[in-house]
Amino acid sequence: MKVYLLYKGRDFDLEQSAPWNGQDLIQDLQLDAVLSAMAIGDEFLHRVAQSVLLSGLDDGPDIIAYRQAILKDCLRNPSIVRGLYELAFAAIEDKNKSYWGTGVSNYPPSILSGAIETLQIFVGTLKTLRGIADQDAGKFESEGFAEFFARIRSEIDNEYLEEIEEHLKELRFRDGILIGARLGRGNKGSNYVLRKPNPRRRWIRRLFSRGPKAYTFRIDDRSEAAARELGELGNRGINSVANATAQSADHVLNFLQTLRTELAFYVGCINLRDRLAELNEPVCLPSPKPAAQRSFSSEGLYDISLALNMGQQVVANDINADGKSLVIVTGANKGGKTTFLRSVGLSQMMMQCGMFVPARSFSANLCSGLFTHFKRREDVNMESGKLDEELSRMNEIANHLKANSLVLLNEAFAATNEREGSEIARQIVTALSDRHVKVIFVSHLYQFAHDLYEGRTDETLFLLAERKEDGTRTYRLVEGEPLDTSYGVDLYNRIIVTGG
């Protein structure tokens, strides 16, 4: 049985390696706030959400559309989806808590007994799953759920379940074990085969019927050696059926584990949507565009991590950067530039794993990789200077870049003087543009931004952090020419002079 709720035609691999810059993405974009809202304290939900979000950047538009349709179903039917998740979770937990849950024995009777107990637990789960498919399949419209419920109905019918239960009864060998064998060299037994027991006859027929023509012998009850030999004989007979039964139990277990894993992502999405609804923050399903097309436009785009951390609505931005391969963001200190940059990165990541995004509307081209270069604290061990550290990280990014990647730069190369920093920034942006990489650059380097503005093309957009005449920050971005000040004096007056 297959699940296929994250990919069409294959299961999700929770053990896959995270991208090399996974921790940078988590730190720079403050992804932990999103993961915590998705998990609400559940470590497994957190692990799955992180894995899907970080791995989604390799998935194409077909996978995004496939997941979006499934996500719509989940958001329309949250109680059913949570019920399916809890069903798989409970079955796995019951199996782990059982006496045989450790699975450490290689002794055939122990293997068989453990497999029988496990399958007995799973039979009840499969019955419930079949009931859900019969009752609720019509409430789901996506291709993924339609095919999932169709497989359940096809493979888990009443006849199949009855057959399993009959086999489990027989495998308990309440009437003993019937084994067939051949005589080998030296009249030693070989080719031991477990035989299906003869059907039980009514006692009256057994009483008056002639017994089978067979030779029999009995062992002395006090003979330990004979009992041991008889036990070994039984083990040879049930070894193959024990392994087959254990494989069947593992097959069902793998199905339930995969179901739990893939549903965990959607349960996390439901949790996140519910939390944002409490904050009156909007979400929408984005419109992904081909990677080679330069597209980025949004209405009401906000930093989801900031909203979750503050527990309230935050300022949103309307952006139209369609056709732009370079966006330069300048303006007042503490004006919302870094917040905007995070909102872009988080929305891109969420879009590319099939999630909704924090906006009223959102459209962007897919990227082949997402990279962040945010400012870091200075190296306390003084093993390298701050500029050296920045260039080293930029070099690492360059080694992994592909065409149509997205690079988010936050106040990069400001650790040196204005002239040198501007030249480094100019050369790097030029090199990235030559490799067809989209760049969004938050910078206080006026010379760098001004020179680009003077030689601007239709593919470059300049945004300013809005500031009112009295120094008030609106935390919104507007189009505009770079200014030669970041209005640091506003912060000085507010913090030092007025004590605010």
C-alpha positions as CSV (number, residue, x, y, z in Angstrom):
1,M,0.0,0.0,0.0
2,K,1.2,3.5,-0.9
3,V,0.4,6.9,0.5
4,Y,1.7,9.4,-2.1
5,L,0.3,12.5,-0.4
6,L,3.5,14.6,-0.8
7,Y,4.8,13.3,-4.1
8,K,2.9,11.8,-7.0
9,G,4.3,8.3,-7.4
10,R,6.8,8.1,-4.5
11,D,6.9,8.4,-0.7
12,F,8.6,11.2,1.2
13,D,12.0,10.3,2.7
14,L,12.2,11.8,6.2
15,E,15.8,10.7,6.5
16,Q,17.0,12.7,3.5
17,S,19.9,15.1,4.2
18,A,19.1,18.8,4.7
19,P,20.5,21.3,2.3
20,W,24.0,22.4,3.1
21,N,22.8,25.9,4.1
22,G,19.8,24.6,6.1
23,Q,20.9,26.1,9.4
24,D,21.6,29.5,7.8
25,L,18.1,29.5,6.4
26,I,16.6,28.6,9.7
27,Q,18.6,31.3,11.5
28,D,18.4,34.1,9.0
29,L,14.7,33.7,8.2
30,Q,13.7,32.9,11.8
31,L,12.1,29.8,10.6
32,D,11.8,28.3,14.1
33,A,8.8,30.6,14.8
34,V,7.0,29.0,11.8
35,L,8.0,25.5,12.8
36,S,6.9,26.0,16.4
37,A,3.5,27.2,15.3
38,M,3.2,24.1,13.0
39,A,4.3,21.7,15.7
40,I,2.6,23.2,18.8
41,G,5.0,21.2,21.0
42,D,5.1,18.0,19.0
43,E,8.7,17.1,18.2
44,F,7.7,14.8,15.3
45,L,5.5,17.5,13.6
46,H,8.5,19.9,14.0
47,R,10.9,17.5,12.4
48,V,8.6,16.7,9.5
49,A,7.8,20.4,8.9
50,Q,11.4,21.4,8.9
51,S,12.4,18.6,6.5
52,V,9.7,19.4,4.0
53,L,10.3,23.1,4.1
54,L,14.0,22.8,3.6
55,S,13.7,20.1,0.9
56,G,10.9,21.7,-1.1
57,L,13.2,24.0,-3.0
58,D,14.2,21.0,-5.3
59,D,10.6,20.3,-6.2
60,G,9.0,21.5,-9.5
61,P,5.7,23.2,-10.3
62,D,3.9,19.9,-10.8
63,I,4.6,18.8,-7.2
64,I,3.6,22.3,-5.9
65,A,0.2,22.1,-7.7
66,Y,-0.2,18.5,-6.5
67,R,0.4,19.5,-2.8
68,Q,-1.7,22.7,-3.1
69,A,-4.7,20.6,-4.1
70,I,-4.2,18.2,-1.2
71,L,-3.7,21.2,1.2
72,K,-7.0,22.7,0.1
73,D,-8.7,19.4,1.0
74,C,-6.9,19.4,4.4
75,L,-8.0,22.9,5.2
76,R,-11.6,22.1,4.3
77,N,-11.6,18.8,6.3
78,P,-9.2,19.4,9.3
79,S,-10.9,17.1,11.7
80,I,-10.8,14.1,9.2
81,V,-7.1,14.8,8.5
82,R,-6.2,15.0,12.1
83,G,-8.2,11.8,12.7
84,L,-6.2,10.0,10.1
85,Y,-3.0,11.2,11.6
86,E,-4.0,10.2,15.1
87,L,-5.1,6.8,13.8
88,A,-1.7,6.0,12.3
89,F,0.1,7.6,15.3
90,A,-1.9,5.5,17.8
91,A,-1.3,2.2,16.0
92,I,2.4,2.8,15.9
93,E,2.5,3.7,19.5
94,D,0.5,0.6,20.5
95,K,2.9,-1.5,18.6
96,N,5.9,0.1,20.3
97,K,4.3,-0.3,23.7
98,S,3.5,-4.0,23.2
99,Y,5.8,-6.7,24.7
100,W,7.1,-7.4,21.2
101,G,7.6,-3.8,20.3
102,T,11.4,-3.9,20.8
103,G,11.8,-6.6,18.2
104,V,15.2,-7.8,19.5
105,S,14.6,-11.6,19.4
106,N,15.8,-13.8,16.5
107,Y,14.0,-16.9,17.8
108,P,11.4,-18.1,15.3
109,P,8.6,-18.6,17.8
110,S,9.3,-15.1,19.2
111,I,9.4,-13.6,15.8
112,L,6.1,-15.2,14.9
113,S,4.4,-14.3,18.1
114,G,5.5,-10.7,17.9
115,A,4.4,-10.4,14.2
116,I,1.0,-11.9,15.1
117,E,0.5,-9.5,17.9
118,T,1.5,-6.5,15.7
119,L,-0.8,-7.6,12.9
120,Q,-3.6,-8.0,15.4
121,I,-3.1,-4.4,16.4
122,F,-3.0,-3.2,12.8
123,V,-6.1,-5.1,11.7
124,G,-8.3,-2.9,13.8
125,T,-6.5,0.2,12.4
126,L,-7.0,-1.0,8.8
127,K,-10.7,-1.6,9.5
128,T,-11.1,2.0,10.8
129,L,-9.2,3.3,7.9
130,R,-11.5,1.5,5.5
131,G,-14.5,2.9,7.3
132,I,-13.1,6.5,6.9
133,A,-12.5,5.8,3.2
134,D,-16.1,4.6,2.8
135,Q,-17.6,7.5,4.8
136,D,-15.5,10.5,3.9
137,A,-13.8,10.0,0.6
138,G,-16.4,12.1,-1.2
139,K,-15.4,15.2,0.8
140,F,-12.0,15.3,-0.8
141,E,-11.4,16.6,-4.3
142,S,-7.7,16.4,-4.9
143,E,-6.0,13.8,-7.1
144,G,-3.8,12.8,-4.2
145,F,-6.6,12.0,-1.8
146,A,-8.8,10.5,-4.4
147,E,-6.2,8.0,-5.4
148,F,-5.3,7.3,-1.8
149,F,-8.8,6.5,-0.8
150,A,-9.3,4.4,-4.0
151,R,-6.3,2.3,-3.0
152,I,-7.6,1.8,0.5
153,R,-11.0,0.6,-0.9
154,S,-9.3,-1.6,-3.4
155,E,-6.7,-3.3,-1.1
156,I,-8.5,-3.3,2.2
157,D,-11.9,-4.9,1.6
158,N,-13.9,-7.1,4.0
159,E,-12.7,-10.3,2.4
160,Y,-9.0,-9.3,2.8
161,L,-9.5,-8.4,6.5
162,E,-11.4,-11.7,7.2
163,E,-8.6,-13.6,5.5
164,I,-6.0,-11.9,7.7
165,E,-7.9,-12.7,10.9
166,E,-8.3,-16.3,9.8
167,H,-4.6,-16.6,9.1
168,L,-3.7,-15.1,12.4
169,K,-5.9,-17.7,14.2
170,E,-4.2,-20.5,12.4
171,L,-0.7,-19.2,13.1
172,R,-1.3,-19.5,16.8
173,F,-1.2,-23.3,16.3
174,R,-3.7,-24.1,19.1
175,D,-3.9,-27.7,17.7
176,G,-0.2,-28.2,17.3
177,I,2.2,-27.8,14.3
178,L,1.9,-30.0,11.2
179,I,5.3,-30.2,9.5
180,G,6.3,-32.1,6.3
181,A,9.8,-33.2,5.6
182,R,11.8,-35.5,3.3
183,L,14.4,-38.0,4.3
184,G,17.9,-36.9,3.3
185,R,21.3,-38.5,3.7
186,G,21.6,-40.9,6.5
187,N,17.8,-40.8,6.9
188,K,18.1,-37.2,8.3
189,G,15.2,-34.9,7.8
190,S,15.4,-32.2,5.1
191,N,13.2,-29.8,3.3
192,Y,11.0,-29.0,6.3
193,V,7.7,-27.4,5.3
194,L,4.9,-26.1,7.5
195,R,1.6,-27.8,6.4
196,K,-1.8,-26.4,6.7
197,P,-3.6,-28.4,9.4
198,N,-6.4,-30.7,8.6
199,P,-9.8,-29.1,9.0
200,R,-11.3,-29.8,12.4
201,R,-14.1,-32.4,12.4
202,R,-17.0,-32.6,14.8
203,W,-16.3,-34.8,17.8
204,I,-18.9,-37.4,16.9
205,R,-17.3,-37.9,13.5
206,R,-13.9,-38.2,15.0
207,L,-15.1,-40.7,17.5
208,F,-16.5,-43.2,14.9
209,S,-14.1,-42.5,12.0
210,R,-11.1,-44.6,11.3
211,G,-7.8,-42.9,12.2
212,P,-5.3,-41.9,9.6
213,K,-2.8,-44.6,8.4
214,A,0.4,-43.2,9.9
215,Y,3.1,-44.2,12.3
216,T,3.3,-42.3,15.5
217,F,5.6,-42.2,18.5
218,R,5.6,-40.4,21.8
219,I,8.5,-38.9,23.7
220,D,9.0,-39.3,27.4
221,D,7.7,-36.3,29.3
222,R,10.9,-36.3,31.4
223,S,13.3,-36.4,28.5
224,E,14.8,-32.8,28.2
225,A,16.9,-33.8,25.2
226,A,13.9,-35.1,23.3
227,A,11.9,-32.0,24.1
228,R,14.8,-29.9,22.9
229,E,15.0,-31.8,19.7
230,L,11.3,-31.5,19.2
231,G,11.5,-27.8,19.8
232,E,14.2,-27.5,17.2
233,L,12.1,-29.5,14.7
234,G,9.2,-27.1,15.3
235,N,11.5,-24.1,14.8
236,R,12.6,-25.4,11.4
237,G,9.1,-25.8,10.3
238,I,7.8,-22.3,11.4
239,N,11.0,-20.4,10.4
240,S,9.8,-19.4,6.9
241,V,6.3,-18.6,8.0
242,A,7.6,-16.6,10.9
243,N,9.7,-14.5,8.6
244,A,6.9,-14.1,6.1
245,T,4.5,-13.0,8.9
246,A,7.1,-10.5,10.2
247,Q,7.6,-9.1,6.7
248,S,3.8,-8.6,6.4
249,A,3.8,-6.8,9.8
250,D,6.7,-4.6,8.6
251,H,4.8,-3.9,5.4
252,V,1.8,-2.6,7.2
253,L,4.0,-0.7,9.7
254,N,5.9,1.0,6.9
255,F,2.6,2.1,5.4
256,L,1.3,3.5,8.7
257,Q,4.7,5.3,9.4
258,T,4.6,6.9,5.9
259,L,1.0,7.9,6.4
260,R,1.8,9.4,9.7
261,T,4.8,11.3,8.3
262,E,3.1,12.7,5.2
263,L,0.0,13.7,7.1
264,A,2.2,15.4,9.7
265,F,3.1,18.1,7.2
266,Y,-0.5,18.9,6.5
267,V,-1.5,18.8,10.2
268,G,1.3,21.3,10.7
269,C,-0.2,23.5,8.0
270,I,-3.6,23.3,9.6
271,N,-2.1,24.3,13.0
272,L,-0.3,27.2,11.4
273,R,-3.4,28.4,9.5
274,D,-5.4,28.3,12.7
275,R,-2.8,30.3,14.6
276,L,-2.7,33.0,11.9
277,A,-6.5,33.1,11.9
278,E,-6.3,33.9,15.6
279,L,-4.0,36.8,14.7
280,N,-6.4,37.9,11.9
281,E,-3.5,37.5,9.5
282,P,-4.4,36.5,5.9
283,V,-2.9,33.6,3.9
284,C,-3.3,32.6,0.3
285,L,-2.2,29.9,-2.1
286,P,0.5,31.4,-4.3
287,S,0.8,31.3,-8.0
288,P,4.3,29.9,-8.9
289,K,5.8,30.9,-12.2
290,P,8.5,29.2,-14.3
291,A,12.0,29.6,-12.9
292,A,13.4,31.4,-15.9
293,Q,10.6,34.0,-15.7
294,R,11.4,37.0,-13.4
295,S,8.3,37.3,-11.4
296,F,7.6,38.7,-7.9
297,S,4.4,40.5,-7.0
298,S,2.3,40.5,-3.8
299,E,-0.4,42.2,-1.9
300,G,-0.3,42.3,1.9
301,L,3.0,40.4,2.2
302,Y,4.1,40.2,5.8
303,D,6.8,38.6,7.9
304,I,5.1,35.5,9.3
305,S,7.9,34.9,11.9
306,L,7.5,38.4,13.2
307,A,3.7,38.1,13.5
308,L,4.1,34.8,15.3
309,N,6.7,36.1,17.7
310,M,4.8,39.2,18.5
311,G,1.4,37.5,18.7
312,Q,-0.3,40.2,16.7
313,Q,-0.8,41.7,13.2
314,V,2.3,43.3,11.6
315,V,2.7,45.8,8.8
316,A,2.4,44.3,5.3
317,N,3.8,45.4,1.9
318,D,2.4,45.6,-1.6
319,I,5.2,44.8,-4.1
320,N,5.4,44.7,-7.8
321,A,8.8,43.4,-9.0
322,D,7.6,41.5,-12.0
323,G,10.4,41.4,-14.6
324,K,13.0,42.4,-12.1
325,S,16.1,40.4,-11.5
326,L,17.6,42.8,-8.9
327,V,15.9,44.6,-6.0
328,I,17.9,47.1,-4.0
329,V,16.4,48.1,-0.6
330,T,17.7,51.1,1.2
331,G,16.4,53.7,3.6
332,A,15.9,54.5,7.3
333,N,17.4,52.3,10.0
334,K,14.8,50.2,11.8
335,G,12.4,50.9,8.9
336,G,11.4,47.3,8.1
337,K,14.0,46.4,5.5
338,T,15.3,43.2,7.1
339,T,11.7,42.3,8.0
340,F,10.7,42.6,4.3
341,L,13.7,40.5,3.3
342,R,12.6,37.7,5.7
343,S,9.1,37.9,4.4
344,V,10.3,37.3,0.9
345,G,12.5,34.3,1.9
346,L,9.9,32.6,4.0
347,S,7.2,33.1,1.4
348,Q,9.4,31.7,-1.4
349,M,10.3,28.7,0.8
350,M,6.6,28.1,1.8
351,M,5.5,28.4,-1.8
352,Q,8.0,25.9,-3.1
353,C,6.9,23.2,-0.7
354,G,3.3,23.5,-1.6
355,M,2.1,25.6,1.4
356,F,0.1,28.8,1.6
357,V,2.0,32.0,2.1
358,P,1.6,35.0,4.4
359,A,-0.1,37.5,2.0
360,R,-3.4,38.3,0.4
361,S,-1.9,37.4,-2.9
362,F,1.5,36.2,-4.0
363,S,3.1,35.3,-7.2
364,A,6.8,34.5,-7.9
365,N,9.0,32.5,-10.1
366,L,10.4,29.3,-8.7
367,C,14.1,29.3,-7.8
368,S,16.6,26.5,-8.1
369,G,18.1,27.4,-4.7
370,L,17.5,29.8,-1.9
371,F,20.5,31.5,-0.3
372,T,20.8,34.0,2.6
373,H,23.7,36.2,3.5
374,F,22.7,38.1,6.6
375,K,25.1,40.0,8.9
376,R,26.6,38.0,11.7
377,R,28.1,38.9,15.1
378,E,31.9,39.4,15.0
379,D,34.1,36.4,15.6
380,V,34.8,36.5,19.4
381,N,37.8,34.2,18.9
382,M,39.3,36.7,16.4
383,E,40.2,33.9,14.0
384,S,39.2,36.1,11.1
385,G,38.0,39.6,10.5
386,K,34.4,40.4,9.9
387,L,34.9,41.1,6.2
388,D,36.9,37.9,5.8
389,E,34.0,36.0,7.4
390,E,31.5,37.7,5.1
391,L,33.5,36.9,2.0
392,S,34.1,33.3,3.1
393,R,30.3,32.8,3.4
394,M,29.7,34.5,0.0
395,N,32.3,32.2,-1.5
396,E,30.5,29.1,-0.1
397,I,27.2,30.4,-1.6
398,A,28.9,30.9,-5.0
399,N,30.1,27.3,-4.9
400,H,26.5,26.1,-4.7
401,L,24.8,28.6,-7.0
402,K,22.9,27.5,-10.0
403,A,21.1,29.6,-12.6
404,N,17.7,30.9,-11.4
405,S,18.7,30.8,-7.7
406,L,17.5,33.5,-5.3
407,V,20.0,35.3,-3.1
408,L,19.0,37.5,-0.2
409,L,21.7,39.8,1.0
410,N,21.2,41.8,4.2
411,E,23.7,44.6,4.9
412,A,26.5,42.5,3.4
413,F,30.1,43.9,3.0
414,A,29.5,46.8,5.4
415,A,32.4,45.7,7.6
416,T,34.8,47.8,5.6
417,N,34.8,51.4,4.4
418,E,32.1,52.8,2.1
419,R,34.3,52.8,-1.1
420,E,35.7,49.3,-0.7
421,G,32.3,47.8,0.5
422,S,30.5,49.4,-2.5
423,E,33.0,48.0,-5.0
424,I,32.8,44.5,-3.5
425,A,29.0,44.6,-3.5
426,R,29.0,45.9,-7.1
427,Q,31.2,43.1,-8.4
428,I,29.3,40.4,-6.6
429,V,25.9,41.7,-7.8
430,T,27.3,41.9,-11.4
431,A,28.6,38.4,-11.2
432,L,25.3,37.0,-9.9
433,S,23.4,38.8,-12.6
434,D,25.7,37.3,-15.2
435,R,24.8,33.8,-13.9
436,H,21.0,34.6,-14.1
437,V,20.6,34.7,-10.3
438,K,17.9,36.9,-8.8
439,V,19.1,39.1,-6.0
440,I,17.4,41.1,-3.3
441,F,19.9,43.3,-1.5
442,V,19.3,45.3,1.7
443,S,22.1,47.8,1.9
444,H,23.4,50.9,3.7
445,L,26.1,51.4,1.1
446,Y,25.0,54.6,-0.5
447,Q,27.7,54.7,-3.2
448,F,26.9,51.2,-4.3
449,A,23.1,51.9,-4.4
450,H,23.5,55.3,-6.1
451,D,25.8,54.0,-8.8
452,L,23.3,51.2,-9.6
453,Y,20.5,53.7,-9.7
454,E,22.4,56.0,-12.1
455,G,22.9,53.1,-14.5
456,R,19.6,51.4,-13.8
457,T,17.8,49.2,-16.3
458,D,14.3,47.9,-16.5
459,E,15.4,44.8,-14.6
460,T,16.2,46.7,-11.4
461,L,13.8,47.9,-8.7
462,F,14.7,50.4,-6.0
463,L,12.8,50.3,-2.7
464,L,13.0,52.7,0.2
465,A,12.0,52.1,3.9
466,E,9.4,54.8,4.3
467,R,10.0,57.6,6.9
468,K,7.7,60.4,7.7
469,E,8.9,64.0,8.2
470,D,8.9,63.7,12.0
471,G,11.1,60.6,11.8
472,T,8.3,58.1,12.3
473,R,8.8,54.7,10.6
474,T,5.8,53.2,8.8
475,Y,7.7,49.9,8.2
476,R,6.4,50.0,4.6
477,L,8.5,50.0,1.5
478,V,8.0,52.4,-1.4
479,E,9.7,52.8,-4.7
480,G,12.3,55.5,-4.6
481,E,15.9,56.7,-5.3
482,P,18.5,55.7,-2.7
483,L,19.2,58.4,-0.1
484,D,22.6,59.3,1.3
485,T,21.4,58.8,4.9
486,S,19.9,56.0,6.9
487,Y,18.6,58.5,9.5
488,G,20.6,57.1,12.3
489,V,20.2,60.4,14.1
490,D,16.5,59.5,14.6
491,L,17.5,56.5,16.6
492,Y,20.0,58.6,18.6
493,N,17.4,61.2,19.4
494,R,14.8,58.6,20.4
495,I,17.1,56.4,22.5
496,I,19.6,58.8,23.9
497,V,17.9,62.2,24.0
498,T,14.3,61.2,24.8
499,G,15.2,57.9,26.5
500,G,12.7,56.1,24.3
